[in-house]
Amino acid sequence: MSGELARLPIVYEPTVTGLPPLRPYLADLWERRRFIWHLARTDLKAEHYNTVLGQVWVVIDPLFLAAVYFLLRSVVRPAATGADRNLVIAHLIWAVFFFMYTNNVVMTGARSLVKGGGLILNASFPRAVLPLVAVVKAACDFAPTLAVYFVFQVVLGQPITPALLFVPLIVVILTVFNTGVALLVAPLTVFYRDTANVIPYVTRIWMYLTPVLFTISEIPAGLRAYLRWNPLYPFFAALEQIFTGSTPSLGSLVAATGWAVVAFFSGAVVFLSREREFAVRL
């Protein structure tokens, strides 16, 4: 037969573990990488990338949020000097940018399967494509905010040191973590539709428990031991060290990597073990 063979439909057969054969599944998922990219681009254009104002809003929206939090900080615990004020502003900006990256992945990933119900019912493809589209979309929104922050790092007089070279590493580890969380929450919305209404409140509480509105040094010693169990804590601890001119501690890097690995594999196992039921539940 000349040319490429026609793509055969995927047939899920019973397995002992409940997971599909991973090698052909991952190979099929890799073949869909361009589809994932184009689907993410299409969704972004439909939401805000089709206008100049929409593209600018990707950066302006979290900046407004950081400004609101700075006003809150000014009332609750005002910075005494200009240097302290600039440090607080810088911390709020990068912390909001990074947390919004995770928040957007969770929010979009939770609705990815329900939103893509038509595709699931009418096409044969690895269902993990849909939460991966949510991760790609959030990463595309996050990239310009990260570029803009480095301008603030200079304008606000924050240190420019070789420690900033660790930022891409933290972004990669955080992306792995976010992917795992997206794979974990996506099936929850299929089986429990009210999950989509609860998640915004969960992420808001999560933000308050994460060093976003405050720095690590401002956390009381007695409370710090409990907040360390927050999966995002080591990420923000490492980022705070980086943006204040210090090399991130090995403990923070190891802890962040550990949380990323646990989240990714837990999310993958939950997602793949339930994937065959999505069409029935939708």
N, C-alpha and C positions, 0 to 999 in steps of 0.2 A: 504494500500500500504506500503510495507516494505521499509526501507531506507529513505533517504531524498527525498522530493518532487522535481521534476525537476523545475529548475528556469523558471518562466514564463516571457515572454517578457514584457517590460514596455510599457504601452499604455498611451499616453498623451491625456487626454480629455480636452475640452475647460473649462477654469476657468474664473472667473470674474477678478481676479488680473493678470492673465497671468503667474502666478508662479505655478510650480508643487506642489502637496501635499508634504509639507516639511517633515513630519514624515517618510513616507515610502522612500522618497528620501534620507534623511540622514541615515536611516537604511541600505539602499542599498549601499550608499557611504562607510559606516563603514565596511560593509562586504567585500568591495574591498580594504581594507587597505593593505593586503599582496600583492595584485596585484600592487598597487601604489608603494610599496617598491621595488618589484622585477623589475618593469618597470624602475624605477629610477636607480637601480643598473645596469641594462642592458645598459641603455643609458650612464652611467658613464664609464662602462668598454669599451664601443665602442668608447668613446671620448678620455679618457686618463688613466683610472684606470687599464688597462690591462698591463701596463708597469711601471717599477719603476720610470723612468724619467717622465712619465706622472703624476704620483702621486706627485712627488716632485715639478713639475711645478705648481701645484695648489697653492703652497706656494710661489715659486720663482717669479712667474709672478706678483702678487701684490707687492712683495718686490721690484722688479725692478721699478715698477711704483712709489712706494714711494720714491725710490732713485732719480728718474728723477724729482719728485716734490721738493725734498730737494735741488737739484742743482738749480732749478728755484727759490726756496726761498732764497738760498745763494746769488743769483744775485740781486733779487728784494729787499729783506730785510734780510741781513745776521744776524745770531745770534752772539752777542758780546762775550759771555763767553762760557766755556765748559758746564756749567750747563744749560744755555739757549739752547745751541746747542743740548744737549741730550733731552731736553724737546720737542724741535721742531721735532727731529727725531722720538721720541716716539709717538707724536701726529700724525705725518704723517702716521706712520705704522698702528696704530689702526684705524685711520680714513679711510684710504684706504681699510683696511680689511672689516670694517663694511659697507662702501658705496658699495664695490664690491658685498657684499651679496645682497643688494637691487637691484643693477644694474643687476646682473645675474638673479635674479627672474624676473625682468621686461623684459629683453631680451629673456630669454627662455620661459617665460609665454606668451609673445606676439605671439610666433610662435608655441605654443603648439597645438592649434586646427588645424592649417594648416598642421603641421607635422603629426598629428595623424588623418588626413583625412580618411585614409584607414580604421582605426578602427571605426571611426564615421559612415562610410557608410556601414560597414559590421557587426557590433556588437551592441548589446543593453546594454548600461551601462550609469551611470551618467556621463555626459560630464565633470563635475567638476574634475573628476579623472585626466584629462590631465594637467590643470594648477597646480593641487596639486603635480603632479610628478615634475613639474618645481621647486616648492618650496622645495621639498625633495632633489632634485639634488643640488640646490644652498646651502641648509643647510649642505649637506655632504661635499661640497667644502669649506664651511665657517668654519666648526668645527676644522680642523687641523690648519688653519691660526690663529684662536683664541688661540689655545694651544701654538702655536709658539710665539704669541705676549707676553704671560706671561714670556717667557724667556727673551725677549727684555726689559720687564718692570724691570727685575732684573738687567740685564747687563748694562742698561742705567742709573741705579741708581734712578729709579722712586720709589715713596713710595709704600710699601706693607702694606696695612691697611685693617681693616674689611670692608671698603667701597667696596672692590672688590667683596664682596659677593652679591652686587646688580647687577653684570654683568649678571648672568643667567636670572634675572628678565627682564632686558632690552632686552636681546636676545629673550625671549618669546614674549614680547610686539612687538618687531620689526618683528618677524616672523608672528604675526597676521596681522600687517600692510602690510607686503610683500604679504601675501596670498590674502588680499583684492585687492592690486594693480594688482596681477596676474590675478585674476578673472575679473578685470575691463578692462585690456588691451587685454586679449585674444580674446573677441568678436570683438574688434575694427579691428584686423587684418583680421578677417573673412569677415567683411562687407566693410572694406576699406583696400585693400591689400597694398597700399603705406605706411600704418602706420608703417610697419616693417622697412622701409627705413628711416623714420623720427625719430623713437624712439632713435637710437644712439645719434643723435644730441640733443634731448630733455634731455636725461640722462647726457650728457656732460655739458649742461648748468645747469642742476640740481646740479651737483657736484660743479660747481663754486659758486652756491648760498648757498651751504651747508658748514659748518665749517670743511672742509677737509684740504684745503691748509693753513688755518689760524685758530687761536684759537678764542674763543668767546671774549676774552679781546682785541683782535686786531681789532674788528669790530668797526667802528666809531659809537658813540651813536645815531647820526641821522639816520644811515642806519640800525642799529640793530632792530628798531621798524618794519621795513619792512621785514627783513629776518626772523622775528619770525613767519611769515605766511607760511614759508617753512615747510611742514609736518615733515621733518627730523630734523629740528632745535632742538626741545626739546630732541630728542634722543641723538644728539651729545653734547648738553649742559650737559645732565645728565652723559654721558660717560666721558666727559672732567673733570667733578667734581670727578668722581669715580677714574679715572686713575691718578689724581693729589692728591689723598689722602683724598678727602672730600666726605661726604655723599651727594647723589644727592638731590637737592631741591624738595620739594613737588610739586611746580609749574611745574617743568620739567616732573616729573613722571605723573602728572595728564594730562598735555598737550599731552605727548607721548601716554598715554592710550586713550585719546580722539580721537587723529588722527587715532590710530589703530582701534578703534571701528567704526569710520566713514568710513574709507577705507574698512574695512571688510564687513560691511553691504551694503555699496554702491556697492562694487564689486559683492557681492552675488546677490543682487537684479537685477543688470544689466545682469549678466551672466545667471541667472535662467530664467529671462523673455525673453531672446533671444535664449535659448538653443534649442528650437524646430526648429529654422530656420537654424541651422548650417549645417545640411545635405544638404539642398537645396542650400545654398550659396557656399558650397564647391564643 
